[in-house]
Every structure is written in C-alpha cells, then in structure tokens.
Amino acid sequence: MSNFHLTKSDLDARKSLISHKWHTKSPEALNTETLDEPSAIKLARKVEKYWHSRGHKEVTAWVTCDFAPIRGQSRPIYVVRSNLKNGLPPREVWALAA
C-alpha cells in the first residue's frame, strides 16, 4: 500500500490545467504557443518546479527538438516532454489504481 496521495490543491491544479483554453489571447499564452528553445526549456523547468514544490521530486521534464516541413523548409519544433501520466506524477497513477 502506498502512502502517496493527491492533495486537494493537486487535484484543483490538474482541473485548472485541463480546463485551460489554449487559444486565449493572453501574452503568456501567445508566448508559449510557438516555443523557441529557450522558452521550451523555461517551460520544462516551470513544470518541474511546480511538482517539486508539492513534494513530487520524481517528476522530470525535458525538451526535444523535432523537425517539421513548413512552407517547403524543415523547421525545428521544440517539444516539452515529461514523465507525467495523464497529468499526474508517475507514483500517483499507481496510488490511484490501488
């Protein structure tokens, strides 16, 4: 049995992230919709900082660079990846399933 559980603030934060409309016109949303490498790294660190501050030190986030053809040219697309499962830290997923 795991002594790991979600707090109400973790659940509220997850609901907030899920319900967020990515097409908003806020300056922050516009800045993160088309990520360059420094912005992607900053976002990855922000994800880690959020979960680490809540005691989930196992969460990691990293940046990968994929290439996509845009207007006939190959352009870099920076992608933020993490070990979150359905928006939850890995150990939380197993705790909820038990």
C-alpha positions in Angstrom: 0.0 0.0 0.0 1.3 3.4 -0.9 1.3 6.4 1.5 1.4 8.6 -1.5 -1.8 10.5 -2.3 -3.1 13.6 -4.1 -3.9 16.7 -2.1 -6.9 18.8 -2.9 -4.6 21.5 -4.3 -3.0 19.0 -6.7 -6.4 17.9 -8.0 -7.6 21.6 -8.3 -4.4 22.4 -10.2 -4.9 19.5 -12.6 -8.5 20.5 -13.2 -7.3 24.0 -13.9 -4.8 22.8 -16.4 -7.3 20.5 -18.2 -9.9 23.2 -18.5 -7.4 25.9 -19.7 -8.3 27.2 -23.2 -5.0 27.2 -25.2 -6.4 29.7 -27.7 -6.5 32.5 -25.2 -5.0 35.8 -26.3 -3.1 36.5 -23.1 0.6 37.5 -23.7 1.8 34.5 -21.7 -0.3 32.0 -23.8 0.9 33.7 -27.0 4.5 33.4 -25.9 4.2 29.6 -25.2 2.1 28.6 -28.2 5.1 28.8 -30.5 8.0 27.7 -28.4 11.6 28.5 -29.3 14.3 26.6 -27.5 14.8 29.0 -24.5 11.0 29.2 -24.0 10.7 25.4 -24.1 13.5 25.0 -21.5 11.9 27.6 -19.3 8.5 25.8 -19.5 10.1 22.4 -18.7 11.8 23.9 -15.6 8.4 25.5 -14.6 6.7 22.1 -14.8 9.4 20.5 -12.6 9.4 23.4 -10.1 5.6 23.1 -9.8 5.6 19.4 -8.9 8.8 19.5 -6.9 7.3 22.3 -4.7 4.5 19.8 -3.9 6.9 17.1 -2.8 6.9 15.1 -6.1 10.7 15.1 -6.7 10.4 12.2 -9.2 8.9 14.4 -11.9 11.2 15.3 -14.7 10.6 17.4 -17.8 12.9 17.8 -20.8 13.0 19.3 -24.3 13.3 17.5 -27.6 13.7 19.0 -31.0 11.7 17.6 -33.9 11.7 19.0 -37.4 8.7 19.7 -39.5 8.3 20.8 -43.1 6.8 24.3 -43.0 6.4 26.1 -46.4 8.8 23.7 -48.0 11.6 24.1 -45.4 12.5 21.9 -42.5 11.9 24.0 -39.3 12.8 23.0 -35.7 9.9 22.4 -33.3 10.8 22.3 -29.7 8.6 19.9 -27.6 8.4 19.7 -23.8 8.1 16.2 -22.6 7.8 14.8 -19.1 7.2 11.6 -17.1 3.7 12.7 -16.0 1.0 10.2 -16.8 -2.4 11.8 -17.6 -1.1 14.9 -15.9 -0.1 13.2 -12.6 3.3 12.2 -11.2 4.2 8.6 -12.0 3.8 7.3 -8.4 0.4 9.0 -8.1 -1.0 7.0 -11.0 -0.2 3.7 -9.2 -1.5 5.0 -5.9 -4.9 5.9 -7.5 -5.1 2.5 -9.2 -4.6 0.6 -5.9 
